[in-house]
Amino acid sequence: MFQNQVIWITGASSGLGKYMAFEFAKQGAKLALSARRVDKLEEVLNQVKALGAEGFLVPCDVLEESEIEKAVQEVIHHYGRLDVAVANAGFGVFGKIEDLSAKEWRRQMDGNVTGLAMTAKSAIPHLKASKGRLVLIGSVAAYVPNPKTGAYGASKAAVRSIGQTLQLELKGTGVSCTVIHPGFVDSDITRVDNAGVFHPEINDPRPKNLMWPTDKAAKVMVNAILKRRKSFVFTGHGKFIAFIGQHFPKLGEWMIGKMGN
């Protein structure tokens, strides 16, 4: 359990970050919540406190390295330690590769790859002191190609590689690195355009029958972090798709085609 442990979560204002915060709060953790949208963070913090947990806000844009470094220092100043860092902040840039601009590619990689790597870099010295846990949020998209998700899939494949490298580099330090690859989970990721603008009216094109509720996903993710799993792929369909993508790529292409674009 995470009783009295200090947990820092980026991208905590919505989706998986928000519900992981709730799950950690239920286990008595002390939360440091980061994201760009302060109004949404305040709503999450209020719910964390309603669950009987302690927490505070650390506004941070992972596209800015200086803000990441400042956020970590604020966590250490406030709590005196860091036990778990969850690099969850991220987004999707979607469209055919032939249609994406260099600016869109840079935004995708700066957010999902560089921002995540800088979050890890800033947290690791403090995690070494507590023999804590580093968590990187990837995606099943790292394992199998899908039309119009080339940039997003490439960014999550990079997350997977970063995690595997960190597991080697952190060996013997007492710090574990868990890379989590969710399948389809209910979120707003497909309602945010390539410039970062939210469109609530857009219908999520992902198959609804395969979608997991966000609270259910958060529970299994927090459990994987507790167990210091190296790599954790979920949901059931996510595990299957990842396996097929690795070992039977042609079958994986056929399956993705059947599921639609």
C-alpha positions in Angstrom: 0.0 0.0 0.0 1.0 3.6 -0.4 0.2 4.9 3.0 2.0 8.3 3.6 4.1 7.9 0.5 4.6 11.0 -1.6 3.3 10.5 -5.2 3.9 13.1 -8.0 1.7 12.7 -11.0 2.0 14.7 -14.2 -1.1 15.1 -16.4 -3.2 14.7 -13.3 -6.0 17.0 -14.4 -8.0 14.4 -16.3 -8.1 10.8 -17.6 -5.8 8.2 -16.2 -3.8 10.8 -14.2 -6.9 12.0 -12.4 -8.1 8.5 -11.5 -4.7 7.3 -10.5 -4.7 10.2 -8.0 -8.0 9.0 -6.6 -6.7 5.5 -6.3 -3.5 6.6 -4.5 -5.6 8.8 -2.3 -7.7 5.8 -1.2 -4.5 4.2 -0.1 -3.5 7.1 2.1 -0.8 8.6 -0.2 0.3 12.2 -0.2 -0.3 13.7 -3.7 1.5 16.3 -5.7 -0.6 17.0 -8.8 0.8 18.5 -12.0 -0.8 19.7 -15.2 -1.3 22.9 -17.2 -5.0 23.4 -16.4 -5.1 24.7 -12.9 -8.9 24.9 -12.7 -9.2 21.1 -13.5 -6.3 20.3 -11.1 -8.2 22.1 -8.3 -11.3 19.9 -8.9 -9.1 16.8 -8.7 -7.5 18.1 -5.5 -10.8 18.7 -3.9 -11.9 15.1 -4.6 -8.5 13.8 -3.3 -9.1 15.7 0.0 -12.7 14.4 0.1 -11.2 10.9 0.1 -9.3 11.9 3.2 -5.9 12.3 1.6 -3.4 15.1 1.6 -2.3 16.9 -1.6 -1.2 20.1 -3.2 -1.0 21.6 -6.7 2.2 21.9 -8.8 1.2 23.5 -12.1 3.6 22.3 -14.8 3.8 22.1 -18.6 6.1 19.2 -19.5 6.9 20.9 -22.8 9.1 23.2 -20.7 12.1 21.6 -19.0 12.5 24.5 -16.5 8.9 23.9 -15.3 9.5 20.2 -14.7 12.6 21.0 -12.7 10.8 23.6 -10.7 7.9 21.2 -10.0 10.1 18.6 -8.6 11.8 21.1 -6.3 8.4 22.3 -5.1 7.4 18.7 -4.2 10.7 18.2 -2.3 10.3 21.5 -0.5 6.6 20.7 0.4 7.0 17.1 1.5 10.8 16.6 2.0 10.8 13.4 -0.2 9.5 11.7 -3.3 8.5 8.1 -3.4 6.7 7.6 -6.7 6.9 9.7 -9.8 4.3 9.0 -12.5 5.2 10.5 -15.9 1.7 10.4 -17.3 1.4 13.7 -19.1 0.9 13.2 -22.9 -1.3 13.6 -25.8 -1.9 12.4 -29.4 -1.1 13.9 -32.7 -3.2 12.1 -35.3 -3.3 12.0 -39.1 -1.6 10.2 -42.0 2.2 10.6 -41.9 2.1 12.2 -45.4 -0.2 14.9 -44.0 1.6 15.8 -40.7 3.8 18.8 -40.5 7.2 19.0 -38.8 5.7 21.3 -36.2 3.1 18.5 -35.4 5.8 15.9 -35.2 7.9 18.1 -32.9 4.9 18.8 -30.6 4.2 15.0 -30.3 7.8 14.1 -29.6 8.4 17.1 -27.3 5.4 16.1 -25.2 5.3 12.3 -25.1 9.1 11.7 -25.3 11.2 14.6 -24.2 8.8 15.8 -21.6 8.5 12.2 -20.2 12.3 11.8 -20.2 12.9 15.1 -18.5 10.3 14.2 -15.8 12.2 11.0 -15.2 15.6 12.8 -15.1 14.4 15.4 -12.6 12.7 12.7 -10.3 15.4 10.0 -10.3 17.9 11.6 -7.8 15.1 11.9 -5.3 13.7 8.5 -6.0 17.2 7.1 -5.4 17.1 8.6 -1.9 13.8 6.9 -1.1 14.4 3.7 -3.2 11.2 4.6 -4.9 9.2 3.9 -8.0 9.4 5.6 -11.4 6.4 5.1 -13.7 6.2 5.8 -17.4 2.9 5.7 -19.2 3.1 4.2 -22.7 0.4 2.6 -24.9 -0.4 -0.6 -26.7 0.2 1.6 -29.8 3.9 1.0 -29.2 3.4 -2.6 -30.3 1.2 -2.5 -33.3 0.8 0.0 -36.2 -2.5 1.8 -36.8 -3.4 4.2 -39.7 -3.4 7.8 -38.7 -1.5 7.2 -35.4 2.1 7.1 -36.8 3.3 10.0 -34.7 1.6 8.8 -31.6 2.7 5.2 -32.0 6.3 6.3 -32.6 6.2 8.4 -29.4 5.0 5.5 -27.4 7.5 3.1 -28.9 10.1 5.6 -27.7 8.6 5.5 -24.2 8.9 1.7 -24.2 12.6 2.0 -25.2 13.3 4.6 -22.6 11.7 2.4 -19.9 13.8 -0.6 -20.9 16.9 1.5 -20.9 16.1 3.0 -17.5 15.5 -0.5 -16.1 19.2 -1.2 -16.9 20.6 2.1 -15.8 18.7 2.0 -12.5 19.7 -1.5 -11.6 21.2 -1.7 -8.1 19.9 1.7 -7.1 16.7 0.4 -5.4 14.6 2.4 -7.9 12.1 0.4 -10.0 10.9 1.6 -13.4 7.4 0.4 -14.4 6.3 1.1 -18.0 2.5 0.8 -18.4 0.9 0.2 -21.8 -2.9 0.7 -21.7 -5.2 -0.5 -24.4 -8.5 1.3 -25.0 -9.4 3.3 -21.9 -12.1 6.0 -21.7 -10.5 9.4 -22.0 -10.5 12.6 -24.0 -7.4 11.9 -26.0 -9.2 11.7 -29.3 -11.1 14.9 -28.6 -8.0 17.1 -28.5 -6.8 18.3 -31.9 -3.2 18.4 -33.1 -2.8 22.0 -31.7 -4.0 20.9 -28.3 -7.5 22.4 -28.5 -10.2 20.3 -26.8 -13.4 19.6 -28.8 -16.0 18.0 -26.4 -18.4 17.4 -29.3 -16.2 15.0 -31.2 -17.2 11.3 -30.9 -14.5 8.9 -29.8 -13.8 6.6 -32.8 -12.4 3.8 -30.8 -14.5 0.6 -30.4 -16.8 1.2 -27.4 -17.1 -2.5 -26.6 -13.4 -2.7 -25.9 -13.2 0.4 -23.8 -12.3 0.1 -20.1 -13.7 2.6 -17.6 -11.0 5.0 -16.4 -11.4 4.1 -12.7 -11.0 0.4 -13.4 -7.9 1.1 -15.4 -6.4 3.2 -12.6 -6.9 0.4 -10.1 -4.9 -2.2 -12.1 -2.2 0.4 -12.9 -1.7 1.4 -9.3 -1.5 -2.4 -8.4 1.2 -2.8 -11.1 3.2 0.1 -9.6 2.9 -1.4 -6.1 4.3 -4.7 -7.4 7.1 -2.8 -9.2 6.3 -4.5 -12.5 8.7 -3.8 -15.2 6.2 -3.8 -18.1 2.5 -4.0 -17.7 0.1 -4.3 -20.7 -3.6 -4.1 -20.2 -6.6 -4.5 -21.0 -7.3 -8.1 -22.1 -7.5 -7.0 -25.7 -4.5 -4.8 -25.2 -2.4 -7.8 -24.1 -3.6 -9.8 -27.1 -2.9 -7.1 -29.6 0.6 -6.4 -28.2 1.4 -10.2 -28.4 0.1 -10.4 -31.9 1.9 -7.2 -32.9 5.2 -8.6 -31.6 5.1 -12.2 -32.9 2.6 -12.2 -35.7 2.8 -8.7 -37.3 0.8 -9.6 -40.5 -2.0 -10.9 -38.4 -1.8 -7.7 -36.3 -2.2 -5.6 -39.5 -5.3 -7.7 -40.5 -6.8 -7.3 -37.1 -6.3 -3.5 -37.0 -7.9 -3.3 -40.4 -10.9 -5.2 -39.2 -11.3 -2.9 -36.2 -11.4 0.1 -38.5 -9.2 3.2 -38.7 
